[in-house]
Amino acid sequence: MVIPGSWRDCQAWKADGIELSTTNNETAKLYDAALHQIMSLTNDPSLGGLPSTIQRMVETDPNFLMGQLFKEMSSIDVVTPGEETIQNLERLRVIAQSNRVASWEKLCFEAVEHQIYGRQLEASRIYERNSMLNPNEIFSISRLFVLNINTGYSEQMKNSLGYAVNAYSEKKPLYNYLLGRYGFALNECNKNSEGEKWARKGLDLNNGRDPWATHAVSHVLLDSSRSAEGIHFLRSTEADWRKGDMFLGHNAWHLGIFYVERGMYEEALELFNDTICIEACKNEAMLFLNDAASLLFRLKMEGLNVKEETIKICEVFKQHAFKHTSMFDDAHLLLTCGSDKEFCNQILDSVENFIQGNSGKYQQVVAREVGTHILKAIVEYENEEYDKVVELLLPVRYEIWMCGGSNAQRDIFHLILLSAASKSISYQDLARSLLVERTSNKQTLELNGRWLQRLSL
């Protein structure tokens, strides 16, 4: 394994204001390399990719708490921690209590433990506190960012990244990658111009090779009704963003959304088959599966027959069912598997069981307040019970943010409400009102124009 000299050893970390609990320089460099891969969303082949980097980090110093926490992050994708995970946490608790472990690492342990038990908001608060106390501590900043997306807490995301960008030294490693994330956070809070400025600055500082900054610019272009520009932007920078293999499927999804916006259905379907579907089936990452489900359902609402493609994604998606770590994921699962009535009923029953009791899991709260409404609405949409869809979604449309994801991703649920209202004899007036509201927010979107024609407005 090649470890470039640019990775920080123990002394370099200390010079940057971060005291590591390891004294092994190779371990320290591997920790730096792991953070670089996460922030750049790119597996480094010289290191064997992120999984190999983490494994080697743990092997070189089994008592390095942050290396172990990196490894345990994979345990978060479960409903309830298994016995092995619980034992690992107790072992790590002993390490965390050692006097040689700095306070910032102890806080990271507390946050990861909360995450593993589904207490996402508690984890967010600890990461936020840690990033304020230790502005150069990138692990907490990056984990808080992901949690804010998954919980829909865009204001906290904006504020925490705004603090990080100003407190984190521009000369420190990884500073450049904060800018695209900050641009995204600003856009999520309807600050499009500021968001674009920071995202493009991040791209410039990274010589165009920053998958997240590319992604942030795409969000701005979508939300400011610049879909033609969005297509040109993503096509002209494709050679760069395709190198970010951890995020390839999602940036491709954004290109697909631009295609759908402009009615370029053949291009969207070709992109699905050539990239989005391949990434979803190869990696089976929930992000990529959600992307595939969302794009196909949009094409379906536009009148395309995507049954064959949907079945393919559904079969892969089913392997990750019944976890309920995210209502956002569960909803996208049903977008692909909605025609399988028996399976849908099993999912709905499982969610009902999940929300019983009070384990402190944030997703239980989400499921009770909005998640079950969305899941049932998707099933009723497949049943062509459009009145029921409206009656389920309309009361919770201002709480959909709780499911997490971005504004662009959650738009699928608002489109389902609009589509159901337009197909319902009882809710034609509501459909017109929803479309007027939507058009006032996004004046020139081609998609809105097609809806105007359908409703004869």
C-alpha positions as CSV (number, residue, x, y, z in Angstrom):
1,M,0.0,0.0,0.0
2,V,1.4,3.4,-1.0
3,I,1.0,6.2,1.5
4,P,1.9,9.6,-0.1
5,G,4.1,11.9,1.8
6,S,1.4,14.5,1.8
7,W,-0.7,12.6,4.3
8,R,-0.2,13.9,7.8
9,D,1.8,12.0,10.4
10,C,1.2,12.5,14.1
11,Q,3.4,15.6,14.3
12,A,1.7,17.2,11.3
13,W,-1.7,16.5,12.9
14,K,-0.6,18.1,16.1
15,A,0.7,21.2,14.2
16,D,-2.8,21.5,12.8
17,G,-4.3,21.6,16.3
18,I,-5.5,18.0,16.4
19,E,-4.0,15.6,18.9
20,L,-4.5,12.0,17.8
21,S,-4.6,9.1,20.3
22,T,-2.2,7.1,18.1
23,T,1.5,7.4,18.1
24,N,1.9,5.3,14.9
25,N,2.7,7.6,12.0
26,E,1.4,5.1,9.4
27,T,-2.0,5.0,11.2
28,A,-2.1,8.8,11.4
29,K,-1.5,9.0,7.6
30,L,-4.1,6.4,6.9
31,Y,-6.6,8.4,9.0
32,D,-5.8,11.5,6.8
33,A,-6.2,9.4,3.7
34,A,-9.6,8.1,4.8
35,L,-10.8,11.6,5.4
36,H,-9.5,12.8,2.0
37,Q,-11.4,9.9,0.3
38,I,-14.6,10.8,2.2
39,M,-14.4,14.5,1.4
40,S,-13.5,14.0,-2.2
41,L,-16.0,11.2,-2.6
42,T,-13.4,9.3,-4.5
43,N,-11.8,5.9,-3.7
44,D,-8.1,6.2,-4.0
45,P,-6.9,3.1,-6.0
46,S,-3.3,3.5,-4.7
47,L,-4.7,2.8,-1.2
48,G,-7.1,0.1,-2.4
49,G,-10.1,2.4,-1.8
50,L,-11.7,3.5,1.4
51,P,-12.5,0.1,2.9
52,S,-8.9,-1.1,2.5
53,T,-7.7,2.2,4.0
54,I,-9.9,1.8,7.1
55,Q,-8.9,-1.9,7.5
56,R,-5.2,-1.1,7.3
57,M,-5.7,1.8,9.7
58,V,-7.2,-0.6,12.3
59,E,-4.5,-3.2,11.7
60,T,-1.7,-0.7,12.3
61,D,-3.1,0.5,15.6
62,P,-6.1,-1.5,16.9
63,N,-6.4,1.0,19.9
64,F,-6.7,4.1,17.7
65,L,-10.3,5.1,18.5
66,M,-11.0,7.0,15.3
67,G,-9.9,4.1,13.2
68,Q,-12.3,1.8,15.1
69,L,-15.1,4.4,14.7
70,F,-14.6,4.5,11.0
71,K,-15.0,0.7,11.0
72,E,-18.1,0.8,13.1
73,M,-19.9,3.3,10.9
74,S,-21.0,0.4,8.7
75,S,-23.1,-0.8,11.6
76,I,-25.4,2.1,11.4
77,D,-27.4,0.6,8.5
78,V,-29.4,-1.7,10.8
79,V,-32.6,-1.4,12.8
80,T,-31.2,-2.6,16.1
81,P,-27.4,-3.2,16.8
82,G,-26.5,-6.9,16.8
83,E,-24.6,-8.6,19.6
84,E,-21.3,-8.2,17.8
85,T,-21.8,-4.4,17.4
86,I,-22.8,-4.0,21.1
87,Q,-19.7,-5.9,22.2
88,N,-17.6,-3.7,19.9
89,L,-19.1,-0.6,21.4
90,E,-18.3,-1.7,24.9
91,R,-14.7,-2.5,23.8
92,L,-14.4,1.0,22.3
93,R,-15.9,2.6,25.4
94,V,-12.9,1.2,27.4
95,I,-10.5,2.7,24.8
96,A,-12.4,6.0,24.9
97,Q,-12.1,6.2,28.7
98,S,-8.3,6.1,28.4
99,N,-6.4,9.2,29.5
100,R,-4.4,9.2,26.2
101,V,-7.6,9.8,24.2
102,A,-8.3,13.4,23.6
103,S,-11.7,14.9,24.4
104,W,-12.6,15.4,20.7
105,E,-12.2,11.7,20.1
106,K,-14.3,10.9,23.1
107,L,-17.1,13.1,21.7
108,C,-16.9,11.3,18.4
109,F,-17.4,8.0,20.2
110,E,-20.5,9.3,21.9
111,A,-21.9,10.6,18.6
112,V,-21.2,7.3,16.8
113,E,-22.9,5.3,19.6
114,H,-26.0,7.5,19.3
115,Q,-26.0,7.0,15.6
116,I,-25.8,3.2,15.9
117,Y,-28.8,3.2,18.2
118,G,-30.8,5.5,15.8
119,R,-30.6,8.6,18.0
120,Q,-29.7,10.9,15.0
121,L,-30.5,14.2,16.6
122,E,-28.5,13.5,19.7
123,A,-25.5,12.5,17.5
124,S,-25.9,15.7,15.5
125,R,-25.8,17.9,18.6
126,I,-22.5,16.2,19.7
127,Y,-20.9,16.5,16.3
128,E,-21.9,20.2,16.2
129,R,-20.4,20.8,19.7
130,N,-17.2,19.0,18.7
131,S,-16.8,21.0,15.4
132,M,-17.2,24.2,17.3
133,L,-14.7,23.3,20.0
134,N,-12.3,21.9,17.4
135,P,-12.8,23.7,14.1
136,N,-10.0,21.7,12.3
137,E,-11.6,18.4,13.2
138,I,-13.1,17.3,9.9
139,F,-14.6,13.9,11.0
140,S,-17.3,15.6,13.1
141,I,-17.9,18.3,10.4
142,S,-18.4,15.6,7.7
143,R,-20.6,13.4,9.9
144,L,-22.8,16.3,11.0
145,F,-23.3,17.3,7.4
146,V,-24.5,13.8,6.4
147,L,-26.8,13.7,9.4
148,N,-28.3,17.1,8.7
149,I,-29.2,15.8,5.2
150,N,-30.7,12.6,6.5
151,T,-32.8,14.4,9.1
152,G,-33.8,17.4,7.0
153,Y,-32.1,19.9,9.3
154,S,-31.0,22.3,6.6
155,E,-30.7,25.3,8.9
156,Q,-28.3,23.5,11.2
157,M,-26.4,22.3,8.2
158,K,-26.0,25.9,6.9
159,N,-25.0,27.3,10.2
160,S,-22.5,24.6,11.1
161,L,-20.8,24.7,7.7
162,G,-20.8,28.5,7.7
163,Y,-19.0,28.3,11.0
164,A,-16.6,25.7,9.7
165,V,-15.7,27.6,6.5
166,N,-14.9,30.7,8.6
167,A,-13.1,28.9,11.4
168,Y,-11.2,26.3,9.5
169,S,-8.0,27.6,8.1
170,E,-7.8,28.0,4.3
171,K,-4.3,26.7,4.4
172,K,-5.4,23.4,6.1
173,P,-5.9,20.2,4.1
174,L,-9.5,19.6,3.1
175,Y,-10.7,23.2,3.4
176,N,-11.5,23.3,-0.3
177,Y,-14.0,20.5,0.0
178,L,-16.0,22.4,2.7
179,L,-17.0,25.1,0.2
180,G,-19.1,22.9,-2.1
181,R,-20.9,21.5,1.0
182,Y,-21.5,25.0,2.3
183,G,-22.8,26.1,-1.1
184,F,-25.3,23.1,-1.0
185,A,-26.4,24.0,2.5
186,L,-27.1,27.6,1.4
187,N,-29.1,26.4,-1.5
188,E,-31.2,24.2,0.7
189,C,-32.1,27.3,2.7
190,N,-33.2,29.1,-0.5
191,K,-30.0,31.2,-0.8
192,N,-29.3,30.2,-4.4
193,S,-26.9,33.0,-5.4
194,E,-24.7,32.6,-2.3
195,G,-24.8,28.9,-2.7
196,E,-23.7,29.1,-6.3
197,K,-20.8,31.4,-5.4
198,W,-19.4,29.1,-2.7
199,A,-19.9,25.9,-4.8
200,R,-18.1,27.4,-7.8
201,K,-15.3,28.6,-5.6
202,G,-14.9,25.0,-4.3
203,L,-14.8,23.8,-7.9
204,D,-12.2,26.3,-8.8
205,L,-9.9,25.6,-5.8
206,N,-10.1,21.8,-6.6
207,N,-9.5,22.4,-10.3
208,G,-13.0,21.2,-11.2
209,R,-12.6,17.9,-9.5
210,D,-15.0,18.1,-6.6
211,P,-18.1,15.9,-7.0
212,W,-20.0,17.6,-4.2
213,A,-19.3,21.1,-5.5
214,T,-20.5,19.9,-8.9
215,H,-23.6,18.5,-7.2
216,A,-24.2,21.8,-5.4
217,V,-24.0,23.8,-8.6
218,S,-26.5,21.3,-10.1
219,H,-29.0,22.0,-7.3
220,V,-28.7,25.8,-7.8
221,L,-29.3,25.5,-11.6
222,L,-32.3,23.3,-11.0
223,D,-33.8,25.6,-8.4
224,S,-33.2,28.7,-10.5
225,S,-34.9,27.1,-13.6
226,R,-31.7,26.8,-15.6
227,S,-32.1,23.3,-16.8
228,A,-30.5,23.8,-20.2
229,E,-27.5,25.3,-18.5
230,G,-27.6,22.4,-16.1
231,I,-27.3,19.9,-18.9
232,H,-24.5,21.8,-20.5
233,F,-22.7,22.1,-17.2
234,L,-22.9,18.4,-16.3
235,R,-22.0,17.3,-19.8
236,S,-19.0,19.6,-20.1
237,T,-17.6,18.5,-16.7
238,E,-18.5,14.9,-17.0
239,A,-14.9,13.7,-17.2
240,D,-14.3,15.3,-13.9
241,W,-17.3,14.3,-11.8
242,R,-17.2,10.7,-13.1
243,K,-13.9,10.3,-11.2
244,G,-15.9,10.7,-8.0
245,D,-17.0,7.1,-7.9
246,M,-18.7,7.3,-4.5
247,F,-21.1,9.9,-5.9
248,L,-21.1,9.0,-9.6
249,G,-24.7,7.7,-9.6
250,H,-26.1,10.7,-7.9
251,N,-24.5,13.3,-10.2
252,A,-25.8,11.3,-13.1
253,W,-29.2,11.4,-11.5
254,H,-29.0,15.2,-11.6
255,L,-28.3,15.1,-15.3
256,G,-31.3,12.8,-15.6
257,I,-33.5,15.2,-13.7
258,F,-32.5,18.0,-16.1
259,Y,-33.4,15.7,-19.0
260,V,-36.9,15.0,-17.6
261,E,-37.4,18.7,-16.9
262,R,-36.8,19.5,-20.6
263,G,-38.9,16.5,-21.8
264,M,-35.8,14.7,-23.1
265,Y,-37.1,11.3,-22.0
266,E,-35.0,9.1,-24.3
267,E,-31.8,10.7,-23.0
268,A,-33.0,10.2,-19.4
269,L,-33.7,6.6,-20.0
270,E,-30.4,6.0,-21.8
271,L,-28.6,7.6,-18.9
272,F,-30.5,5.4,-16.5
273,N,-29.5,2.2,-18.3
274,D,-25.9,3.2,-19.0
275,T,-25.0,4.7,-15.6
276,I,-27.7,5.1,-12.9
277,C,-29.0,1.5,-13.0
278,I,-25.4,0.1,-13.2
279,E,-24.3,2.1,-10.2
280,A,-27.4,1.1,-8.2
281,C,-27.1,-2.6,-8.9
282,K,-23.3,-2.7,-8.5
283,N,-23.0,-0.8,-5.2
284,E,-26.4,-1.4,-3.8
285,A,-25.9,1.9,-1.9
286,M,-29.2,3.3,-0.8
287,L,-28.4,6.7,-2.3
288,F,-28.0,5.2,-5.8
289,L,-31.1,2.9,-5.4
290,N,-33.1,6.0,-4.3
291,D,-31.9,7.8,-7.4
292,A,-32.9,5.0,-9.7
293,A,-36.3,4.7,-8.1
294,S,-36.9,8.5,-8.2
295,L,-35.9,8.9,-11.8
296,L,-38.1,6.0,-13.0
297,F,-41.1,7.2,-11.1
298,R,-40.7,10.7,-12.7
299,L,-40.6,9.1,-16.1
300,K,-43.6,7.0,-15.2
301,M,-45.6,10.1,-14.3
302,E,-44.6,11.6,-17.6
303,G,-46.3,8.7,-19.3
304,L,-43.3,6.4,-20.2
305,N,-43.5,2.7,-19.8
306,V,-40.6,1.9,-17.4
307,K,-42.0,-1.3,-16.0
308,E,-39.1,-3.5,-17.0
309,E,-36.5,-1.1,-15.5
310,T,-38.6,-0.7,-12.3
311,I,-38.8,-4.4,-11.7
312,K,-35.0,-4.7,-12.0
313,I,-34.4,-2.1,-9.4
314,C,-37.2,-3.4,-7.2
315,E,-35.5,-6.8,-7.0
316,V,-32.2,-5.3,-5.8
317,F,-34.0,-2.8,-3.5
318,K,-36.0,-5.7,-1.8
319,Q,-32.7,-7.1,-0.4
320,H,-32.5,-4.0,1.8
321,A,-36.1,-3.9,3.0
322,F,-37.4,-3.9,6.6
323,K,-34.4,-2.0,8.1
324,H,-36.4,1.3,8.6
325,T,-33.2,3.3,9.2
326,S,-34.7,6.0,6.9
327,M,-38.3,6.7,5.9
328,F,-36.9,8.4,2.9
329,D,-35.3,5.1,1.8
330,D,-38.5,3.1,2.6
331,A,-40.6,5.5,0.5
332,H,-38.2,5.1,-2.5
333,L,-38.4,1.3,-2.0
334,L,-42.2,1.5,-2.5
335,L,-41.7,3.7,-5.6
336,T,-40.2,0.7,-7.3
337,C,-42.1,-2.1,-5.6
338,G,-45.6,-0.5,-5.4
339,S,-47.1,-3.0,-7.8
340,D,-46.2,-5.9,-5.5
341,K,-49.3,-5.7,-3.2
342,E,-48.3,-8.4,-0.8
343,F,-44.8,-7.0,-0.4
344,C,-46.2,-3.5,0.2
345,N,-48.5,-4.7,2.9
346,Q,-45.6,-6.4,4.6
347,I,-43.6,-3.2,4.5
348,L,-46.6,-1.2,5.9
349,D,-47.1,-3.8,8.7
350,S,-43.4,-3.7,9.5
351,V,-43.4,0.0,9.8
352,E,-46.5,-0.1,12.1
353,N,-44.6,-2.5,14.3
354,F,-41.5,-0.3,14.2
355,I,-43.2,2.8,15.5
356,Q,-44.6,1.1,18.5
357,G,-42.9,1.9,21.8
358,N,-40.4,4.6,22.4
359,S,-36.8,3.6,21.8
360,G,-35.5,7.1,21.1
361,K,-34.9,6.4,17.4
362,Y,-35.5,9.6,15.4
363,Q,-36.9,7.6,12.5
364,Q,-39.8,6.4,14.7
365,V,-40.8,10.0,15.2
366,V,-40.5,10.6,11.4
367,A,-42.6,7.5,10.7
368,R,-45.4,8.4,13.0
369,E,-45.6,12.1,11.9
370,V,-45.1,11.8,8.2
371,G,-43.5,8.5,7.0
372,T,-46.6,6.3,7.2
373,H,-48.6,8.9,5.3
374,I,-46.1,8.9,2.4
375,L,-45.8,5.1,2.3
376,K,-49.5,4.6,2.2
377,A,-49.9,7.4,-0.4
378,I,-47.5,5.7,-2.7
379,V,-49.3,2.4,-2.4
380,E,-52.7,4.1,-3.1
381,Y,-51.2,5.9,-6.1
382,E,-50.3,2.5,-7.5
383,N,-53.9,1.4,-6.7
384,E,-55.1,4.5,-8.6
385,E,-57.0,5.6,-5.5
386,Y,-56.1,9.2,-6.1
387,D,-58.5,10.7,-3.6
388,K,-56.8,8.7,-0.9
389,V,-53.4,9.8,-2.0
390,V,-54.4,13.5,-1.7
391,E,-56.0,12.8,1.7
392,L,-52.8,11.2,2.9
393,L,-50.3,13.7,1.6
394,L,-52.0,17.0,1.8
395,P,-52.0,17.2,5.6
396,V,-48.3,16.5,5.9
397,R,-46.8,18.2,2.9
398,Y,-45.1,20.9,5.0
399,E,-43.6,18.2,7.2
400,I,-42.1,16.1,4.4
401,W,-38.7,17.7,5.1
402,M,-38.5,15.5,8.2
403,C,-37.8,12.5,5.9
404,G,-34.5,14.0,5.0
405,G,-32.8,14.3,1.6
406,S,-32.6,17.5,-0.4
407,N,-35.3,19.7,-1.7
408,A,-34.8,18.3,-5.2
409,Q,-35.1,14.7,-3.9
410,R,-38.2,15.3,-1.8
411,D,-39.9,17.0,-4.8
412,I,-41.0,13.6,-5.9
413,F,-43.5,13.4,-3.1
414,H,-44.9,16.9,-4.0
415,L,-45.1,15.7,-7.6
416,I,-47.1,12.6,-6.5
417,L,-49.5,14.9,-4.7
418,L,-49.9,17.1,-7.7
419,S,-50.3,14.2,-10.1
420,A,-52.9,12.5,-7.8
421,A,-54.9,15.7,-7.5
422,S,-54.9,16.2,-11.2
423,K,-56.2,12.6,-11.7
424,S,-58.9,13.0,-9.1
425,I,-62.3,14.4,-10.1
426,S,-62.8,15.7,-6.6
427,Y,-59.5,17.6,-6.4
428,Q,-59.2,19.4,-9.7
429,D,-59.3,22.8,-8.0
430,L,-56.6,21.7,-5.6
431,A,-54.4,20.5,-8.5
432,R,-54.7,24.0,-10.1
433,S,-53.8,25.7,-6.8
434,L,-50.8,23.4,-6.3
435,L,-49.6,24.1,-9.8
436,V,-50.0,27.9,-9.4
437,E,-48.1,27.6,-6.1
438,R,-45.4,25.5,-7.7
439,T,-45.1,27.8,-10.8
440,S,-44.7,30.9,-8.6
441,N,-41.7,29.3,-6.9
442,K,-40.2,28.0,-10.2
443,Q,-41.4,30.3,-12.9
444,T,-40.0,28.8,-16.1
445,L,-39.6,25.1,-15.5
446,E,-40.6,23.2,-18.6
447,L,-42.1,20.5,-16.3
448,N,-44.5,23.1,-14.9
449,G,-45.5,24.1,-18.4
450,R,-46.5,20.6,-19.3
451,W,-48.6,20.4,-16.1
452,L,-50.2,23.7,-17.1
453,Q,-51.2,22.1,-20.4
454,R,-52.6,19.0,-18.7
455,L,-54.8,21.1,-16.5
456,S,-55.7,23.5,-19.3
457,L,-54.4,26.5,-17.4
